[in-house]
Amino acid sequence: MTPHRLNAAFLTPEDLEAIGVFRAKERNILVHSTAVIRDVDAIEFGENIRIDPFVVISCNQLILGDNIHLATGCGIFGAARISIGDFANVSGKVFIYSSSDDYSGKTMTNPTVPIQFTGVQHAEVSIGRHAIVGAGSIILPGSTLGEGVAIGCSSLVNGAIAPWTISAGVPAKKIRNRERKLLEHETAYFNSKKL
C-alpha cells in the first residue's frame, strides 16, 4: 500500500488548519477524519501526533506532548486539565476522565440536570513521558501516571502510579519495575534527527 493510500482517511493539513490546528504539516499532526474533537482550541498540540479513527476528545484542556499516539476508540473527557507527556501511547478503547459524577446517591447525575443538583468532581490527570496505557483501560480523575509507567490491558487507574513501574488490574497495582533501556532509544532517535 502506498503512503498516500495509507493516509487517505486522515484529514489533510489544510483541513486541520481550517479547524484551528496550525502548522499541522510542519509539526506532523495526523487526525483521522472520524475523530470527534469538541473544542480544538482547548488542545495544545506538540509535534509528531497521531489521532486514530473514532477517538473522541471532549475536555476543557488537553496538553499533548511530542510523539503521542491516541489509538482507535479512545475517549478523553472532563473539565480539569489532562496532560499526556512525550512518547506516550494510549492504546485502543482507553478512556481518560478528569471529571466524574458523584455515585453516592447524594446528588443527581448526568449533564441534562442543572449543575446545582449534581456533585460532579473534577481533578487533573497527568500521563508521564514514555507511559503506555494498555487497551481497554480507564484512567479516573486525579490520577497521575509517572514517567515510564506501563498499564496492563483492561486496568482501572485511580490515583498515583510510581514512575518506571508496570501495573495492572482493577484497581491497578504494581506488578514489577519497568526497564529504562528505551531511554537509550530516545537518545538515538534524537541523534538521528540531527543528521
C-alpha positions as CSV (number, residue, x, y, z in Angstrom):
1,M,0.0,0.0,0.0
2,T,1.4,3.4,-0.9
3,P,1.8,6.1,1.8
4,H,-0.9,8.1,0.0
5,R,-3.5,5.3,0.3
6,L,-2.5,4.6,3.9
7,N,-3.2,8.2,4.9
8,A,-6.2,8.7,2.7
9,A,-8.7,8.8,5.7
10,F,-6.7,11.3,7.7
11,L,-7.5,15.0,7.5
12,T,-5.2,17.0,5.2
13,P,-3.0,19.7,6.7
14,E,-5.4,22.2,5.1
15,D,-8.4,20.6,6.8
16,L,-6.6,20.8,10.1
17,E,-5.7,24.4,9.6
18,A,-9.3,25.2,8.8
19,I,-10.4,23.8,12.2
20,G,-7.6,25.6,14.1
21,V,-4.7,23.1,14.2
22,F,-2.0,25.4,12.8
23,R,1.2,24.3,11.2
24,A,-0.1,20.7,11.1
25,K,2.1,19.6,8.2
26,E,5.3,21.1,9.7
27,R,4.5,19.5,13.1
28,N,3.5,16.2,11.6
29,I,0.0,16.1,13.1
30,L,-2.4,13.4,11.8
31,V,-6.0,13.3,12.8
32,H,-8.3,10.7,11.3
33,S,-11.5,12.1,9.7
34,T,-13.7,10.0,12.0
35,A,-12.2,11.5,15.2
36,V,-14.5,13.8,17.1
37,I,-12.9,16.8,18.8
38,R,-15.3,19.0,20.7
39,D,-13.1,22.1,21.0
40,V,-9.8,22.1,19.1
41,D,-8.9,25.4,20.8
42,A,-8.7,23.6,24.1
43,I,-5.9,21.4,22.9
44,E,-2.2,22.2,23.0
45,F,-0.6,20.1,20.2
46,G,3.1,19.1,20.2
47,E,4.8,17.5,17.2
48,N,4.5,14.0,15.7
49,I,1.0,13.3,16.9
50,R,-1.4,10.7,15.5
51,I,-5.0,10.5,16.5
52,D,-6.6,7.4,15.0
53,P,-10.2,6.6,14.0
54,F,-13.1,7.0,16.3
55,V,-11.2,8.9,19.0
56,V,-13.5,11.3,21.0
57,I,-12.0,14.3,22.7
58,S,-14.3,16.4,24.8
59,C,-12.4,18.2,27.5
60,N,-11.7,21.7,28.6
61,Q,-7.9,21.5,28.4
62,L,-5.7,18.8,26.8
63,I,-2.0,19.1,26.5
64,L,-0.3,16.7,24.1
65,G,3.5,16.5,24.2
66,D,5.6,15.3,21.2
67,N,5.4,11.8,19.7
68,I,1.9,11.0,21.0
69,H,-0.4,8.2,19.8
70,L,-4.1,8.0,20.6
71,A,-5.3,4.7,19.2
72,T,-8.7,3.8,17.8
73,G,-11.7,4.3,20.0
74,C,-10.0,6.3,22.8
75,G,-12.1,8.8,24.8
76,I,-10.7,11.8,26.7
77,F,-13.3,13.7,28.8
78,G,-13.6,16.2,31.5
79,A,-13.4,19.8,32.8
80,A,-10.0,19.6,34.6
81,R,-6.7,19.6,32.7
82,I,-5.4,16.4,31.1
83,S,-1.8,16.2,30.1
84,I,0.0,13.5,28.1
85,G,3.8,13.6,28.0
86,D,6.2,13.0,25.2
87,F,6.4,9.5,23.7
88,A,3.2,8.3,25.5
89,N,1.0,5.7,23.9
90,V,-2.7,5.5,24.7
91,S,-3.9,2.1,23.3
92,G,-7.3,1.4,21.8
93,K,-10.5,1.9,23.7
94,V,-8.8,3.6,26.7
95,F,-10.9,6.2,28.5
96,I,-9.4,9.1,30.4
97,Y,-11.6,11.2,32.7
98,S,-10.8,14.4,34.6
99,S,-14.5,14.7,35.7
100,S,-16.8,12.2,37.3
101,D,-20.4,12.2,38.6
102,D,-20.9,11.6,42.3
103,Y,-22.1,7.9,42.5
104,S,-23.1,8.0,46.2
105,G,-26.7,9.0,45.6
106,K,-26.3,12.3,47.5
107,T,-26.8,14.2,44.2
108,M,-28.3,13.7,40.8
109,T,-26.2,12.7,37.8
110,N,-25.9,13.4,34.0
111,P,-25.4,16.6,32.0
112,T,-29.2,17.1,31.5
113,V,-29.6,18.0,35.2
114,P,-28.7,21.6,36.3
115,I,-25.3,21.8,38.0
116,Q,-26.8,22.9,41.4
117,F,-28.4,19.4,41.7
118,T,-25.2,17.4,40.8
119,G,-22.0,16.7,42.5
120,V,-19.6,16.4,39.6
121,Q,-16.0,16.2,40.8
122,H,-13.0,17.5,38.7
123,A,-9.3,16.6,39.1
124,E,-6.3,16.9,36.8
125,V,-4.9,13.8,35.1
126,S,-1.3,13.5,34.2
127,I,0.3,10.8,32.0
128,G,4.1,11.0,32.0
129,R,6.7,10.7,29.3
130,H,7.1,7.2,27.8
131,A,3.9,5.9,29.5
132,I,1.9,3.3,27.8
133,V,-1.7,2.6,28.7
134,G,-3.0,-0.9,27.6
135,A,-6.2,-1.4,25.6
136,G,-9.5,-1.0,27.4
137,S,-8.1,0.7,30.5
138,I,-9.8,3.5,32.3
139,I,-8.0,6.4,34.0
140,L,-10.1,8.2,36.6
141,P,-9.9,11.9,37.7
142,G,-6.9,12.8,39.8
143,S,-4.7,10.0,38.5
144,T,-1.0,10.5,37.9
145,L,1.0,8.1,35.8
146,G,4.7,8.8,36.3
147,E,7.4,8.7,33.6
148,G,7.8,5.3,32.0
149,V,4.7,3.8,33.5
150,A,3.1,0.8,31.8
151,I,-0.5,0.0,32.5
152,G,-1.8,-3.5,31.5
153,C,-4.9,-4.0,29.4
154,S,-8.3,-3.5,31.0
155,S,-6.9,-1.9,34.1
156,L,-8.6,0.8,36.3
157,V,-6.3,3.6,37.4
158,N,-7.5,5.6,40.4
159,G,-4.6,7.6,41.9
160,A,-0.8,7.8,41.5
161,I,1.3,5.1,39.7
162,A,5.0,5.3,40.5
163,P,7.5,6.1,37.7
164,W,9.0,3.2,35.8
165,T,6.6,0.6,37.0
166,I,4.3,-1.9,35.4
167,S,0.8,-2.0,36.9
168,A,-2.4,-3.9,36.1
169,G,-5.7,-4.9,37.4
170,V,-8.9,-3.4,39.0
171,P,-7.7,-1.3,40.7
172,A,-4.3,-1.2,39.0
173,K,-1.5,-2.4,41.3
174,K,2.3,-2.6,40.8
175,I,3.4,-5.9,39.3
176,R,7.1,-5.0,38.8
177,N,9.6,-2.3,37.7
178,R,9.9,-1.4,34.1
179,E,13.2,-1.3,32.3
180,R,14.6,2.0,31.2
181,K,16.5,0.8,28.1
182,L,14.0,2.7,25.9
183,L,15.8,5.9,27.1
184,E,18.8,4.8,25.0
185,H,16.5,4.5,22.0
186,E,15.1,8.0,22.7
187,T,18.7,9.4,22.6
188,A,19.4,7.6,19.3
189,Y,16.1,8.9,17.9
190,F,17.1,12.5,18.7
191,N,20.6,12.0,17.4
192,S,19.2,10.6,14.1
193,K,17.0,13.8,13.7
194,K,20.2,15.9,13.8
195,L,21.7,14.2,10.8
